[in-house]
Amino acid sequence: MAPVLIPGVKNLLKTVQQFVDSKKVKLYLVGGYLRDILLNREKDNPDIDFCLKKRAIPFARELAHKIKAGFVVLDQEHGCARLVKRIKDKVYTLDFTDFRGKDLHDDLLHRDFTINAIALGLEDVFAIKLEEKLIDPHGGRKDLKAKIIRMVAKNAFDEDPLRILRAFSLSAIFGFKINKETLKLAKAKKKKLVDISSERIRDELFKIFARPDSFTHLSNLDKLGILKIIIPEIEQMRGISQGPYHHLDVWKHSLETVRQLECVLQEARKNDEIQGYLNEIICAERKRVALMKLGALLHDIGKPLARRRKKGKTIFHGHERIGADIAEVIAKRLKLSNDELEALEKMVFWHLRPGYLADNEDISARAKFRYFRDTGKEGVSTLLVSIADQRATRGLLTSDESRLRHEKVCFNLVRQYFKKQKEKKLPRLINGDELIERLKLTPSPLIGKILSEVEELQAIGKIKTKKQALEAARKLVK
């Protein structure tokens, strides 16, 4: 099938080409967007890379003025600038860079992988037989067809160690295999990743988490010893046995929980409410579903520090609290947003609560209210991680009956969560000022505690009027 340009990009590239003609320069389309054209792959908000012999920054600045786009210099030393252009509901990012060497072939030699080391003169983008115009000195087109990720040169990871992680994110995105030589070099150069900024590490890691088969790629990163460079805290989980309810040590169980979570998400693919929830963007382009994978990976990270022997049994009392603290450290190192940090902490801290609820024959309205109050927006994510956690637990003392009971409770709570989202929020019966006036109280943390208790009583139907609310508050004060 011949590559096809979507209309919005085609019109934008024609505008750029007109400007190029007026300036009498030679501009090349390179990198990821050209690769995506050849794969007939369409991104919602395309990133388009160009290179030219020199003076990329002044060229881009003048073009930005011409087409009324945002402009920023990314790298003054290496001549790199970015334009951001919004057209209707699409945002296009255009990067312009000086050649990394004396000519185009030198430039392509310094790129990461062969599938990204293909170039095309901008004027040839509109050719009927576009593929015949490709500049492909390293066999990128061949590797695209073979679905292989191969480094361009042996110094690829020395020039930018992040490429080690990018090999795996590209493998996850496209379903391509990383060739043996590239894997071998990635393993040998992995320690260089410690010098890479946390933001860049995070972005590649979350590309992996965003894919439906993250488990496979995380496992491969783990086998090569790369994952522990990115998240060194996972090392303490290795070899920590968990007793007769578990068949795996803490680390293998954590990886298996990611795999089981992906199975749960696959089963829920036709549920529009769950899909909308999973695809909610928490920060930048990072969705909740990707953060849930990290939550599943870290849900038991507090166990090694909490591990104790009591009456011949291994216990991990309080591991969820310790785990939430460790997850916070990891989230901050990866420069996650405050919203992401809070969501991750809740998944780790409350992941045991659904199991406790499932242990009860009848779950009270108060217990359900408190679960949703405490987990907030992460009520569903915590439930799904809990299901995956339970499925990843298959020791001698586990039973199908308890697992099915657990899942039934969790999915019922998922349905209740979405039902509650559609309900009109109950109006508050009393406020803090009224408590202070009616009950002769002084401002203190007690006011918030009373209001929270009254809200709970109202939510479970125990009180319905202001009079009942004040009477309940009086009893709480006493």
Summary of the structure (lengths in Angstrom):
residues: 478
radius of gyration: 27.4
end to end distance: 77.6
largest distance: 85.0
contacts: 1495
relative contact order: 0.06
helix: 60%
strand: 11%
